[in-house]
Amino acid sequence: MKKYSMVHDIVTRLTDDPTLRTFFILYLMARSEEERQLISRRFWQDAESLNEIDRQSLKNAFNRSFKQLLPLANQLFEKVTAAQTPKALPT
């Protein structure tokens, strides 16, 4: 359950698009690389069946989500760094 909560937290910060949120959660929760590839392949096949406007909207949302990766990585780095920094003892 903890893994799902962490994945959900990351994905909700990554995108506000409900379709992409579902895709990312399924993708990140997959148990193997083969399962991830299958999820990805099915997702993009389904996307290709959308009308042009909806397909372009989904692709734009997907591209926006990738722009969120750097800020999320920086936040993670800050959390890891803070957790590794020894706390000063009171004098």
PyMOL Python script that loads the backbone (N, CA, C, O; Angstrom):
from pymol import cmd

cmd.read_pdbstr("""\
ATOM      1  N   MET A   1       0.817  -1.186   0.000  1.00  0.00           N
ATOM      2  CA  MET A   1       0.000   0.000   0.000  1.00  0.00           C
ATOM      3  C   MET A   1       0.867   1.259   0.000  1.00  0.00           C
ATOM      4  O   MET A   1       0.506   2.262  -0.615  1.00  0.00           O
ATOM      5  N   LYS A   2       2.007   1.207   0.687  1.00  0.00           N
ATOM      6  CA  LYS A   2       2.887   2.364   0.751  1.00  0.00           C
ATOM      7  C   LYS A   2       3.409   2.729  -0.643  1.00  0.00           C
ATOM      8  O   LYS A   2       3.493   3.908  -0.989  1.00  0.00           O
ATOM      9  N   LYS A   3       3.759   1.709  -1.442  1.00  0.00           N
ATOM     10  CA  LYS A   3       4.249   1.961  -2.800  1.00  0.00           C
ATOM     11  C   LYS A   3       3.172   2.662  -3.619  1.00  0.00           C
ATOM     12  O   LYS A   3       3.454   3.629  -4.327  1.00  0.00           O
ATOM     13  N   TYR A   4       1.932   2.171  -3.520  1.00  0.00           N
ATOM     14  CA  TYR A   4       0.839   2.802  -4.263  1.00  0.00           C
ATOM     15  C   TYR A   4       0.663   4.253  -3.841  1.00  0.00           C
ATOM     16  O   TYR A   4       0.469   5.121  -4.692  1.00  0.00           O
ATOM     17  N   SER A   5       0.726   4.527  -2.568  1.00  0.00           N
ATOM     18  CA  SER A   5       0.576   5.898  -2.071  1.00  0.00           C
ATOM     19  C   SER A   5       1.673   6.805  -2.607  1.00  0.00           C
ATOM     20  O   SER A   5       1.409   7.939  -3.005  1.00  0.00           O
ATOM     21  N   MET A   6       2.905   6.304  -2.617  1.00  0.00           N
ATOM     22  CA  MET A   6       4.020   7.103  -3.142  1.00  0.00           C
ATOM     23  C   MET A   6       3.853   7.359  -4.641  1.00  0.00           C
ATOM     24  O   MET A   6       4.058   8.477  -5.114  1.00  0.00           O
ATOM     25  N   VAL A   7       3.480   6.312  -5.384  1.00  0.00           N
ATOM     26  CA  VAL A   7       3.271   6.464  -6.824  1.00  0.00           C
ATOM     27  C   VAL A   7       2.136   7.450  -7.082  1.00  0.00           C
ATOM     28  O   VAL A   7       2.255   8.329  -7.935  1.00  0.00           O
ATOM     29  N   HIS A   8       1.048   7.305  -6.351  1.00  0.00           N
ATOM     30  CA  HIS A   8      -0.090   8.209  -6.516  1.00  0.00           C
ATOM     31  C   HIS A   8       0.322   9.651  -6.241  1.00  0.00           C
ATOM     32  O   HIS A   8      -0.065  10.555  -6.982  1.00  0.00           O
ATOM     33  N   ASP A   9       1.092   9.874  -5.198  1.00  0.00           N
ATOM     34  CA  ASP A   9       1.561  11.220  -4.859  1.00  0.00           C
ATOM     35  C   ASP A   9       2.392  11.810  -5.994  1.00  0.00           C
ATOM     36  O   ASP A   9       2.190  12.962  -6.377  1.00  0.00           O
ATOM     37  N   ILE A  10       3.308  11.038  -6.522  1.00  0.00           N
ATOM     38  CA  ILE A  10       4.162  11.511  -7.615  1.00  0.00           C
ATOM     39  C   ILE A  10       3.326  11.825  -8.850  1.00  0.00           C
ATOM     40  O   ILE A  10       3.484  12.879  -9.465  1.00  0.00           O
ATOM     41  N   VAL A  11       2.437  10.907  -9.207  1.00  0.00           N
ATOM     42  CA  VAL A  11       1.647  11.070 -10.425  1.00  0.00           C
ATOM     43  C   VAL A  11       0.715  12.270 -10.329  1.00  0.00           C
ATOM     44  O   VAL A  11       0.526  12.979 -11.318  1.00  0.00           O
ATOM     45  N   THR A  12       0.132  12.512  -9.170  1.00  0.00           N
ATOM     46  CA  THR A  12      -0.758  13.665  -9.046  1.00  0.00           C
ATOM     47  C   THR A  12       0.009  14.981  -9.152  1.00  0.00           C
ATOM     48  O   THR A  12      -0.557  15.998  -9.550  1.00  0.00           O
ATOM     49  N   ARG A  13       1.279  14.965  -8.801  1.00  0.00           N
ATOM     50  CA  ARG A  13       2.097  16.166  -8.984  1.00  0.00           C
ATOM     51  C   ARG A  13       2.608  16.275 -10.413  1.00  0.00           C
ATOM     52  O   ARG A  13       2.982  17.358 -10.862  1.00  0.00           O
ATOM     53  N   LEU A  14       2.624  15.171 -11.115  1.00  0.00           N
ATOM     54  CA  LEU A  14       3.150  15.131 -12.478  1.00  0.00           C
ATOM     55  C   LEU A  14       2.145  15.647 -13.506  1.00  0.00           C
ATOM     56  O   LEU A  14       2.523  16.350 -14.443  1.00  0.00           O
ATOM     57  N   THR A  15       0.866  15.302 -13.338  1.00  0.00           N
ATOM     58  CA  THR A  15      -0.144  15.700 -14.322  1.00  0.00           C
ATOM     59  C   THR A  15      -1.513  15.821 -13.673  1.00  0.00           C
ATOM     60  O   THR A  15      -1.802  15.188 -12.658  1.00  0.00           O
ATOM     61  N   ASP A  16      -2.345  16.652 -14.288  1.00  0.00           N
ATOM     62  CA  ASP A  16      -3.727  16.754 -13.837  1.00  0.00           C
ATOM     63  C   ASP A  16      -4.675  16.052 -14.807  1.00  0.00           C
ATOM     64  O   ASP A  16      -5.888  16.044 -14.593  1.00  0.00           O
ATOM     65  N   ASP A  17      -4.134  15.470 -15.859  1.00  0.00           N
ATOM     66  CA  ASP A  17      -4.938  14.754 -16.840  1.00  0.00           C
ATOM     67  C   ASP A  17      -5.307  13.368 -16.294  1.00  0.00           C
ATOM     68  O   ASP A  17      -4.415  12.575 -15.990  1.00  0.00           O
ATOM     69  N   PRO A  18      -6.606  13.062 -16.166  1.00  0.00           N
ATOM     70  CA  PRO A  18      -7.011  11.780 -15.566  1.00  0.00           C
ATOM     71  C   PRO A  18      -6.560  10.557 -16.367  1.00  0.00           C
ATOM     72  O   PRO A  18      -6.247   9.518 -15.786  1.00  0.00           O
ATOM     73  N   THR A  19      -6.527  10.673 -17.682  1.00  0.00           N
ATOM     74  CA  THR A  19      -6.080   9.550 -18.511  1.00  0.00           C
ATOM     75  C   THR A  19      -4.601   9.272 -18.274  1.00  0.00           C
ATOM     76  O   THR A  19      -4.197   8.119 -18.121  1.00  0.00           O
ATOM     77  N   LEU A  20      -3.801  10.324 -18.246  1.00  0.00           N
ATOM     78  CA  LEU A  20      -2.361  10.145 -17.999  1.00  0.00           C
ATOM     79  C   LEU A  20      -2.092   9.672 -16.582  1.00  0.00           C
ATOM     80  O   LEU A  20      -1.188   8.867 -16.356  1.00  0.00           O
ATOM     81  N   ARG A  21      -2.866  10.163 -15.628  1.00  0.00           N
ATOM     82  CA  ARG A  21      -2.686   9.687 -14.250  1.00  0.00           C
ATOM     83  C   ARG A  21      -2.895   8.182 -14.175  1.00  0.00           C
ATOM     84  O   ARG A  21      -2.115   7.467 -13.546  1.00  0.00           O
ATOM     85  N   THR A  22      -3.949   7.711 -14.817  1.00  0.00           N
ATOM     86  CA  THR A  22      -4.213   6.271 -14.828  1.00  0.00           C
ATOM     87  C   THR A  22      -3.072   5.526 -15.499  1.00  0.00           C
ATOM     88  O   THR A  22      -2.595   4.518 -14.977  1.00  0.00           O
ATOM     89  N   PHE A  23      -2.634   6.009 -16.644  1.00  0.00           N
ATOM     90  CA  PHE A  23      -1.529   5.369 -17.363  1.00  0.00           C
ATOM     91  C   PHE A  23      -0.264   5.311 -16.504  1.00  0.00           C
ATOM     92  O   PHE A  23       0.348   4.253 -16.364  1.00  0.00           O
ATOM     93  N   PHE A  24       0.124   6.453 -15.929  1.00  0.00           N
ATOM     94  CA  PHE A  24       1.360   6.493 -15.138  1.00  0.00           C
ATOM     95  C   PHE A  24       1.282   5.586 -13.913  1.00  0.00           C
ATOM     96  O   PHE A  24       2.255   4.914 -13.574  1.00  0.00           O
ATOM     97  N   ILE A  25       0.133   5.566 -13.254  1.00  0.00           N
ATOM     98  CA  ILE A  25      -0.004   4.694 -12.078  1.00  0.00           C
ATOM     99  C   ILE A  25       0.125   3.236 -12.486  1.00  0.00           C
ATOM    100  O   ILE A  25       0.854   2.474 -11.851  1.00  0.00           O
ATOM    101  N   LEU A  26      -0.580   2.844 -13.545  1.00  0.00           N
ATOM    102  CA  LEU A  26      -0.467   1.453 -14.016  1.00  0.00           C
ATOM    103  C   LEU A  26       0.965   1.128 -14.425  1.00  0.00           C
ATOM    104  O   LEU A  26       1.492   0.067 -14.090  1.00  0.00           O
ATOM    105  N   TYR A  27       1.584   2.049 -15.149  1.00  0.00           N
ATOM    106  CA  TYR A  27       2.948   1.845 -15.638  1.00  0.00           C
ATOM    107  C   TYR A  27       3.929   1.698 -14.475  1.00  0.00           C
ATOM    108  O   TYR A  27       4.746   0.778 -14.461  1.00  0.00           O
ATOM    109  N   LEU A  28       3.848   2.600 -13.506  1.00  0.00           N
ATOM    110  CA  LEU A  28       4.792   2.574 -12.388  1.00  0.00           C
ATOM    111  C   LEU A  28       4.531   1.428 -11.414  1.00  0.00           C
ATOM    112  O   LEU A  28       5.436   1.004 -10.694  1.00  0.00           O
ATOM    113  N   MET A  29       3.310   0.933 -11.389  1.00  0.00           N
ATOM    114  CA  MET A  29       2.985  -0.185 -10.501  1.00  0.00           C
ATOM    115  C   MET A  29       3.218  -1.546 -11.165  1.00  0.00           C
ATOM    116  O   MET A  29       3.101  -2.580 -10.508  1.00  0.00           O
ATOM    117  N   ALA A  30       3.544  -1.552 -12.442  1.00  0.00           N
ATOM    118  CA  ALA A  30       3.776  -2.814 -13.149  1.00  0.00           C
ATOM    119  C   ALA A  30       4.908  -3.585 -12.475  1.00  0.00           C
ATOM    120  O   ALA A  30       5.850  -2.995 -11.945  1.00  0.00           O
ATOM    121  N   ARG A  31       4.801  -4.894 -12.505  1.00  0.00           N
ATOM    122  CA  ARG A  31       5.766  -5.748 -11.812  1.00  0.00           C
ATOM    123  C   ARG A  31       6.987  -6.124 -12.649  1.00  0.00           C
ATOM    124  O   ARG A  31       7.971  -6.641 -12.120  1.00  0.00           O
ATOM    125  N   SER A  32       6.922  -5.865 -13.960  1.00  0.00           N
ATOM    126  CA  SER A  32       8.057  -6.240 -14.810  1.00  0.00           C
ATOM    127  C   SER A  32       8.165  -5.273 -15.982  1.00  0.00           C
ATOM    128  O   SER A  32       7.236  -4.526 -16.289  1.00  0.00           O
ATOM    129  N   GLU A  33       9.309  -5.310 -16.614  1.00  0.00           N
ATOM    130  CA  GLU A  33       9.530  -4.489 -17.800  1.00  0.00           C
ATOM    131  C   GLU A  33       8.591  -4.909 -18.929  1.00  0.00           C
ATOM    132  O   GLU A  33       8.109  -4.065 -19.684  1.00  0.00           O
ATOM    133  N   GLU A  34       8.333  -6.198 -19.044  1.00  0.00           N
ATOM    134  CA  GLU A  34       7.425  -6.688 -20.075  1.00  0.00           C
ATOM    135  C   GLU A  34       6.021  -6.125 -19.862  1.00  0.00           C
ATOM    136  O   GLU A  34       5.356  -5.721 -20.816  1.00  0.00           O
ATOM    137  N   GLU A  35       5.575  -6.102 -18.603  1.00  0.00           N
ATOM    138  CA  GLU A  35       4.258  -5.559 -18.292  1.00  0.00           C
ATOM    139  C   GLU A  35       4.206  -4.063 -18.612  1.00  0.00           C
ATOM    140  O   GLU A  35       3.201  -3.572 -19.126  1.00  0.00           O
ATOM    141  N   ARG A  36       5.291  -3.337 -18.308  1.00  0.00           N
ATOM    142  CA  ARG A  36       5.350  -1.907 -18.632  1.00  0.00           C
ATOM    143  C   ARG A  36       5.262  -1.685 -20.135  1.00  0.00           C
ATOM    144  O   ARG A  36       4.558  -0.787 -20.596  1.00  0.00           O
ATOM    145  N   GLN A  37       5.970  -2.496 -20.887  1.00  0.00           N
ATOM    146  CA  GLN A  37       5.937  -2.362 -22.346  1.00  0.00           C
ATOM    147  C   GLN A  37       4.535  -2.621 -22.889  1.00  0.00           C
ATOM    148  O   GLN A  37       4.075  -1.920 -23.790  1.00  0.00           O
ATOM    149  N   LEU A  38       3.864  -3.617 -22.345  1.00  0.00           N
ATOM    150  CA  LEU A  38       2.503  -3.939 -22.765  1.00  0.00           C
ATOM    151  C   LEU A  38       1.548  -2.788 -22.445  1.00  0.00           C
ATOM    152  O   LEU A  38       0.727  -2.413 -23.282  1.00  0.00           O
ATOM    153  N   ILE A  39       1.649  -2.237 -21.257  1.00  0.00           N
ATOM    154  CA  ILE A  39       0.807  -1.106 -20.852  1.00  0.00           C
ATOM    155  C   ILE A  39       1.053   0.086 -21.773  1.00  0.00           C
ATOM    156  O   ILE A  39       0.109   0.731 -22.229  1.00  0.00           O
ATOM    157  N   SER A  40       2.302   0.369 -22.038  1.00  0.00           N
ATOM    158  CA  SER A  40       2.655   1.490 -22.901  1.00  0.00           C
ATOM    159  C   SER A  40       2.138   1.276 -24.324  1.00  0.00           C
ATOM    160  O   SER A  40       1.562   2.183 -24.925  1.00  0.00           O
ATOM    161  N   ARG A  41       2.342   0.103 -24.844  1.00  0.00           N
ATOM    162  CA  ARG A  41       1.900  -0.206 -26.203  1.00  0.00           C
ATOM    163  C   ARG A  41       0.375  -0.067 -26.325  1.00  0.00           C
ATOM    164  O   ARG A  41      -0.129   0.536 -27.272  1.00  0.00           O
ATOM    165  N   ARG A  42      -0.339  -0.627 -25.364  1.00  0.00           N
ATOM    166  CA  ARG A  42      -1.807  -0.528 -25.379  1.00  0.00           C
ATOM    167  C   ARG A  42      -2.269   0.920 -25.252  1.00  0.00           C
ATOM    168  O   ARG A  42      -3.204   1.338 -25.936  1.00  0.00           O
ATOM    169  N   PHE A  43      -1.625   1.675 -24.389  1.00  0.00           N
ATOM    170  CA  PHE A  43      -1.993   3.075 -24.188  1.00  0.00           C
ATOM    171  C   PHE A  43      -1.882   3.855 -25.492  1.00  0.00           C
ATOM    172  O   PHE A  43      -2.814   4.555 -25.889  1.00  0.00           O
ATOM    173  N   TRP A  44      -0.725   3.727 -26.160  1.00  0.00           N
ATOM    174  CA  TRP A  44      -0.520   4.496 -27.384  1.00  0.00           C
ATOM    175  C   TRP A  44      -1.373   3.976 -28.541  1.00  0.00           C
ATOM    176  O   TRP A  44      -1.741   4.754 -29.421  1.00  0.00           O
ATOM    177  N   GLN A  45      -1.692   2.695 -28.562  1.00  0.00           N
ATOM    178  CA  GLN A  45      -2.633   2.178 -29.565  1.00  0.00           C
ATOM    179  C   GLN A  45      -4.010   2.786 -29.345  1.00  0.00           C
ATOM    180  O   GLN A  45      -4.668   3.208 -30.296  1.00  0.00           O
ATOM    181  N   ASP A  46      -4.441   2.830 -28.093  1.00  0.00           N
ATOM    182  CA  ASP A  46      -5.724   3.456 -27.780  1.00  0.00           C
ATOM    183  C   ASP A  46      -5.706   4.938 -28.135  1.00  0.00           C
ATOM    184  O   ASP A  46      -6.693   5.472 -28.642  1.00  0.00           O
ATOM    185  N   ALA A  47      -4.597   5.593 -27.873  1.00  0.00           N
ATOM    186  CA  ALA A  47      -4.481   7.021 -28.186  1.00  0.00           C
ATOM    187  C   ALA A  47      -4.613   7.255 -29.684  1.00  0.00           C
ATOM    188  O   ALA A  47      -5.210   8.243 -30.109  1.00  0.00           O
ATOM    189  N   GLU A  48      -4.064   6.358 -30.478  1.00  0.00           N
ATOM    190  CA  GLU A  48      -4.143   6.508 -31.933  1.00  0.00           C
ATOM    191  C   GLU A  48      -5.572   6.361 -32.446  1.00  0.00           C
ATOM    192  O   GLU A  48      -5.885   6.826 -33.542  1.00  0.00           O
ATOM    193  N   SER A  49      -6.434   5.725 -31.673  1.00  0.00           N
ATOM    194  CA  SER A  49      -7.821   5.559 -32.099  1.00  0.00           C
ATOM    195  C   SER A  49      -8.681   6.791 -31.778  1.00  0.00           C
ATOM    196  O   SER A  49      -9.835   6.867 -32.198  1.00  0.00           O
ATOM    197  N   LEU A  50      -8.125   7.743 -31.042  1.00  0.00           N
ATOM    198  CA  LEU A  50      -8.854   8.967 -30.714  1.00  0.00           C
ATOM    199  C   LEU A  50      -8.953   9.868 -31.938  1.00  0.00           C
ATOM    200  O   LEU A  50      -8.178   9.740 -32.885  1.00  0.00           O
ATOM    201  N   ASN A  51      -9.913  10.777 -31.902  1.00  0.00           N
ATOM    202  CA  ASN A  51      -9.963  11.756 -32.991  1.00  0.00           C
ATOM    203  C   ASN A  51      -8.753  12.685 -32.860  1.00  0.00           C
ATOM    204  O   ASN A  51      -8.105  12.726 -31.814  1.00  0.00           O
ATOM    205  N   GLU A  52      -8.464  13.409 -33.897  1.00  0.00           N
ATOM    206  CA  GLU A  52      -7.241  14.226 -33.962  1.00  0.00           C
ATOM    207  C   GLU A  52      -7.140  15.227 -32.813  1.00  0.00           C
ATOM    208  O   GLU A  52      -6.068  15.396 -32.233  1.00  0.00           O
ATOM    209  N   ILE A  53      -8.228  15.878 -32.486  1.00  0.00           N
ATOM    210  CA  ILE A  53      -8.212  16.890 -31.420  1.00  0.00           C
ATOM    211  C   ILE A  53      -7.897  16.246 -30.070  1.00  0.00           C
ATOM    212  O   ILE A  53      -7.050  16.744 -29.330  1.00  0.00           O
ATOM    213  N   ASP A  54      -8.571  15.143 -29.746  1.00  0.00           N
ATOM    214  CA  ASP A  54      -8.333  14.468 -28.468  1.00  0.00           C
ATOM    215  C   ASP A  54      -6.937  13.859 -28.404  1.00  0.00           C
ATOM    216  O   ASP A  54      -6.291  13.888 -27.357  1.00  0.00           O
ATOM    217  N   ARG A  55      -6.471  13.305 -29.526  1.00  0.00           N
ATOM    218  CA  ARG A  55      -5.131  12.715 -29.566  1.00  0.00           C
ATOM    219  C   ARG A  55      -4.075  13.798 -29.339  1.00  0.00           C
ATOM    220  O   ARG A  55      -3.122  13.592 -28.587  1.00  0.00           O
ATOM    221  N   GLN A  56      -4.246  14.944 -29.986  1.00  0.00           N
ATOM    222  CA  GLN A  56      -3.283  16.032 -29.816  1.00  0.00           C
ATOM    223  C   GLN A  56      -3.326  16.574 -28.395  1.00  0.00           C
ATOM    224  O   GLN A  56      -2.286  16.912 -27.829  1.00  0.00           O
ATOM    225  N   SER A  57      -4.501  16.658 -27.822  1.00  0.00           N
ATOM    226  CA  SER A  57      -4.646  17.117 -26.441  1.00  0.00           C
ATOM    227  C   SER A  57      -3.916  16.174 -25.481  1.00  0.00           C
ATOM    228  O   SER A  57      -3.231  16.620 -24.561  1.00  0.00           O
ATOM    229  N   LEU A  58      -4.071  14.876 -25.705  1.00  0.00           N
ATOM    230  CA  LEU A  58      -3.386  13.893 -24.864  1.00  0.00           C
ATOM    231  C   LEU A  58      -1.868  13.995 -25.024  1.00  0.00           C
ATOM    232  O   LEU A  58      -1.136  13.939 -24.037  1.00  0.00           O
ATOM    233  N   LYS A  59      -1.403  14.142 -26.245  1.00  0.00           N
ATOM    234  CA  LYS A  59       0.042  14.282 -26.479  1.00  0.00           C
ATOM    235  C   LYS A  59       0.585  15.553 -25.830  1.00  0.00           C
ATOM    236  O   LYS A  59       1.684  15.548 -25.276  1.00  0.00           O
ATOM    237  N   ASN A  60      -0.174  16.629 -25.898  1.00  0.00           N
ATOM    238  CA  ASN A  60       0.257  17.875 -25.251  1.00  0.00           C
ATOM    239  C   ASN A  60       0.342  17.704 -23.738  1.00  0.00           C
ATOM    240  O   ASN A  60       1.292  18.169 -23.107  1.00  0.00           O
ATOM    241  N   ALA A  61      -0.651  17.040 -23.161  1.00  0.00           N
ATOM    242  CA  ALA A  61      -0.634  16.787 -21.712  1.00  0.00           C
ATOM    243  C   ALA A  61       0.548  15.899 -21.344  1.00  0.00           C
ATOM    244  O   ALA A  61       1.185  16.106 -20.311  1.00  0.00           O
ATOM    245  N   PHE A  62       0.840  14.913 -22.185  1.00  0.00           N
ATOM    246  CA  PHE A  62       1.976  14.025 -21.955  1.00  0.00           C
ATOM    247  C   PHE A  62       3.278  14.823 -21.970  1.00  0.00           C
ATOM    248  O   PHE A  62       4.134  14.634 -21.106  1.00  0.00           O
ATOM    249  N   ASN A  63       3.427  15.707 -22.945  1.00  0.00           N
ATOM    250  CA  ASN A  63       4.638  16.537 -23.026  1.00  0.00           C
ATOM    251  C   ASN A  63       4.757  17.477 -21.820  1.00  0.00           C
ATOM    252  O   ASN A  63       5.855  17.688 -21.304  1.00  0.00           O
ATOM    253  N   ARG A  64       3.635  18.037 -21.375  1.00  0.00           N
ATOM    254  CA  ARG A  64       3.665  18.916 -20.181  1.00  0.00           C
ATOM    255  C   ARG A  64       4.098  18.140 -18.945  1.00  0.00           C
ATOM    256  O   ARG A  64       4.803  18.667 -18.084  1.00  0.00           O
ATOM    257  N   SER A  65       3.674  16.892 -18.866  1.00  0.00           N
ATOM    258  CA  SER A  65       4.036  16.095 -17.693  1.00  0.00           C
ATOM    259  C   SER A  65       5.543  15.888 -17.613  1.00  0.00           C
ATOM    260  O   SER A  65       6.111  15.856 -16.522  1.00  0.00           O
ATOM    261  N   PHE A  66       6.193  15.746 -18.769  1.00  0.00           N
ATOM    262  CA  PHE A  66       7.637  15.560 -18.746  1.00  0.00           C
ATOM    263  C   PHE A  66       8.370  16.809 -18.281  1.00  0.00           C
ATOM    264  O   PHE A  66       9.472  16.718 -17.741  1.00  0.00           O
ATOM    265  N   LYS A  67       7.769  17.964 -18.485  1.00  0.00           N
ATOM    266  CA  LYS A  67       8.379  19.201 -17.992  1.00  0.00           C
ATOM    267  C   LYS A  67       8.336  19.267 -16.471  1.00  0.00           C
ATOM    268  O   LYS A  67       9.076  20.043 -15.867  1.00  0.00           O
ATOM    269  N   GLN A  68       7.486  18.468 -15.847  1.00  0.00           N
ATOM    270  CA  GLN A  68       7.390  18.422 -14.390  1.00  0.00           C
ATOM    271  C   GLN A  68       8.434  17.485 -13.773  1.00  0.00           C
ATOM    272  O   GLN A  68       8.646  17.507 -12.561  1.00  0.00           O
ATOM    273  N   LEU A  69       9.080  16.669 -14.598  1.00  0.00           N
ATOM    274  CA  LEU A  69      10.026  15.682 -14.052  1.00  0.00           C
ATOM    275  C   LEU A  69      11.229  16.328 -13.375  1.00  0.00           C
ATOM    276  O   LEU A  69      11.648  15.882 -12.307  1.00  0.00           O
ATOM    277  N   LEU A  70      11.782  17.359 -13.973  1.00  0.00           N
ATOM    278  CA  LEU A  70      12.959  18.003 -13.371  1.00  0.00           C
ATOM    279  C   LEU A  70      12.632  18.602 -12.005  1.00  0.00           C
ATOM    280  O   LEU A  70      13.369  18.351 -11.052  1.00  0.00           O
ATOM    281  N   PRO A  71      11.553  19.388 -11.868  1.00  0.00           N
ATOM    282  CA  PRO A  71      11.225  19.886 -10.526  1.00  0.00           C
ATOM    283  C   PRO A  71      10.982  18.749  -9.523  1.00  0.00           C
ATOM    284  O   PRO A  71      11.398  18.850  -8.369  1.00  0.00           O
ATOM    285  N   LEU A  72      10.312  17.672  -9.951  1.00  0.00           N
ATOM    286  CA  LEU A  72      10.086  16.545  -9.045  1.00  0.00           C
ATOM    287  C   LEU A  72      11.402  15.875  -8.658  1.00  0.00           C
ATOM    288  O   LEU A  72      11.583  15.485  -7.505  1.00  0.00           O
ATOM    289  N   ALA A  73      12.312  15.743  -9.607  1.00  0.00           N
ATOM    290  CA  ALA A  73      13.618  15.152  -9.305  1.00  0.00           C
ATOM    291  C   ALA A  73      14.388  16.037  -8.331  1.00  0.00           C
ATOM    292  O   ALA A  73      15.054  15.533  -7.427  1.00  0.00           O
ATOM    293  N   ASN A  74      14.302  17.337  -8.509  1.00  0.00           N
ATOM    294  CA  ASN A  74      14.974  18.264  -7.590  1.00  0.00           C
ATOM    295  C   ASN A  74      14.393  18.166  -6.181  1.00  0.00           C
ATOM    296  O   ASN A  74      15.136  18.203  -5.200  1.00  0.00           O
ATOM    297  N   GLN A  75      13.076  18.042  -6.075  1.00  0.00           N
ATOM    298  CA  GLN A  75      12.447  17.880  -4.767  1.00  0.00           C
ATOM    299  C   GLN A  75      12.906  16.591  -4.099  1.00  0.00           C
ATOM    300  O   GLN A  75      13.192  16.572  -2.901  1.00  0.00           O
ATOM    301  N   LEU A  76      12.974  15.528  -4.866  1.00  0.00           N
ATOM    302  CA  LEU A  76      13.432  14.249  -4.334  1.00  0.00           C
ATOM    303  C   LEU A  76      14.879  14.355  -3.864  1.00  0.00           C
ATOM    304  O   LEU A  76      15.227  13.865  -2.789  1.00  0.00           O
ATOM    305  N   PHE A  77      15.721  14.997  -4.675  1.00  0.00           N
ATOM    306  CA  PHE A  77      17.118  15.180  -4.300  1.00  0.00           C
ATOM    307  C   PHE A  77      17.227  15.946  -2.981  1.00  0.00           C
ATOM    308  O   PHE A  77      18.022  15.583  -2.114  1.00  0.00           O
ATOM    309  N   GLU A  78      16.433  17.001  -2.831  1.00  0.00           N
ATOM    310  CA  GLU A  78      16.457  17.788  -1.595  1.00  0.00           C
ATOM    311  C   GLU A  78      16.028  16.949  -0.395  1.00  0.00           C
ATOM    312  O   GLU A  78      16.611  17.063   0.683  1.00  0.00           O
ATOM    313  N   LYS A  79      15.014  16.109  -0.576  1.00  0.00           N
ATOM    314  CA  LYS A  79      14.564  15.248   0.519  1.00  0.00           C
ATOM    315  C   LYS A  79      15.642  14.244   0.906  1.00  0.00           C
ATOM    316  O   LYS A  79      15.885  14.013   2.091  1.00  0.00           O
ATOM    317  N   VAL A  80      16.283  13.651  -0.083  1.00  0.00           N
ATOM    318  CA  VAL A  80      17.334  12.667   0.192  1.00  0.00           C
ATOM    319  C   VAL A  80      18.510  13.337   0.872  1.00  0.00           C
ATOM    320  O   VAL A  80      19.061  12.803   1.835  1.00  0.00           O
ATOM    321  N   THR A  81      18.899  14.501   0.381  1.00  0.00           N
ATOM    322  CA  THR A  81      20.017  15.235   0.974  1.00  0.00           C
ATOM    323  C   THR A  81      19.709  15.620   2.418  1.00  0.00           C
ATOM    324  O   THR A  81      20.562  15.484   3.295  1.00  0.00           O
ATOM    325  N   ALA A  82      18.509  16.092   2.662  1.00  0.00           N
ATOM    326  CA  ALA A  82      18.118  16.482   4.017  1.00  0.00           C
ATOM    327  C   ALA A  82      18.099  15.271   4.946  1.00  0.00           C
ATOM    328  O   ALA A  82      18.471  15.378   6.115  1.00  0.00           O
ATOM    329  N   ALA A  83      17.676  14.140   4.440  1.00  0.00           N
ATOM    330  CA  ALA A  83      17.616  12.928   5.270  1.00  0.00           C
ATOM    331  C   ALA A  83      19.017  12.408   5.604  1.00  0.00           C
ATOM    332  O   ALA A  83      19.208  11.767   6.638  1.00  0.00           O
ATOM    333  N   GLN A  84      19.990  12.678   4.741  1.00  0.00           N
ATOM    334  CA  GLN A  84      21.350  12.187   4.961  1.00  0.00           C
ATOM    335  C   GLN A  84      22.193  13.141   5.789  1.00  0.00           C
ATOM    336  O   GLN A  84      23.238  12.751   6.309  1.00  0.00           O
ATOM    337  N   THR A  85      21.755  14.384   5.917  1.00  0.00           N
ATOM    338  CA  THR A  85      22.512  15.374   6.680  1.00  0.00           C
ATOM    339  C   THR A  85      22.317  15.109   8.162  1.00  0.00           C
ATOM    340  O   THR A  85      21.189  15.107   8.655  1.00  0.00           O
ATOM    341  N   PRO A  86      23.434  14.882   8.885  1.00  0.00           N
ATOM    342  CA  PRO A  86      23.293  14.633  10.315  1.00  0.00           C
ATOM    343  C   PRO A  86      22.769  15.869  11.039  1.00  0.00           C
ATOM    344  O   PRO A  86      23.163  16.996  10.737  1.00  0.00           O
ATOM    345  N   LYS A  87      21.900  15.645  11.971  1.00  0.00           N
ATOM    346  CA  LYS A  87      21.330  16.729  12.770  1.00  0.00           C
ATOM    347  C   LYS A  87      22.356  17.169  13.811  1.00  0.00           C
ATOM    348  O   LYS A  87      23.036  16.347  14.425  1.00  0.00           O
ATOM    349  N   ALA A  88      22.450  18.477  13.993  1.00  0.00           N
ATOM    350  CA  ALA A  88      23.370  19.011  14.999  1.00  0.00           C
ATOM    351  C   ALA A  88      22.805  18.708  16.383  1.00  0.00           C
ATOM    352  O   ALA A  88      21.607  18.851  16.630  1.00  0.00           O
ATOM    353  N   LEU A  89      23.685  18.292  17.267  1.00  0.00           N
ATOM    354  CA  LEU A  89      23.280  18.022  18.636  1.00  0.00           C
ATOM    355  C   LEU A  89      23.207  19.339  19.406  1.00  0.00           C
ATOM    356  O   LEU A  89      24.050  20.214  19.208  1.00  0.00           O
ATOM    357  N   PRO A  90      22.208  19.493  20.285  1.00  0.00           N
ATOM    358  CA  PRO A  90      22.130  20.730  21.078  1.00  0.00           C
ATOM    359  C   PRO A  90      23.329  20.812  22.028  1.00  0.00           C
ATOM    360  O   PRO A  90      23.800  19.798  22.543  1.00  0.00           O
ATOM    361  N   THR A  91      23.800  22.008  22.243  1.00  0.00           N
ATOM    362  CA  THR A  91      24.954  22.183  23.148  1.00  0.00           C
ATOM    363  C   THR A  91      24.536  22.652  24.501  1.00  0.00           C
ATOM    364  O   THR A  91      25.380  22.847  25.376  1.00  0.00           O
TER     365      THR A  91
END
""", "prot")
cmd.dss("prot")
cmd.show_as("cartoon", "prot")
cmd.util.cbc("prot")
cmd.orient("prot")
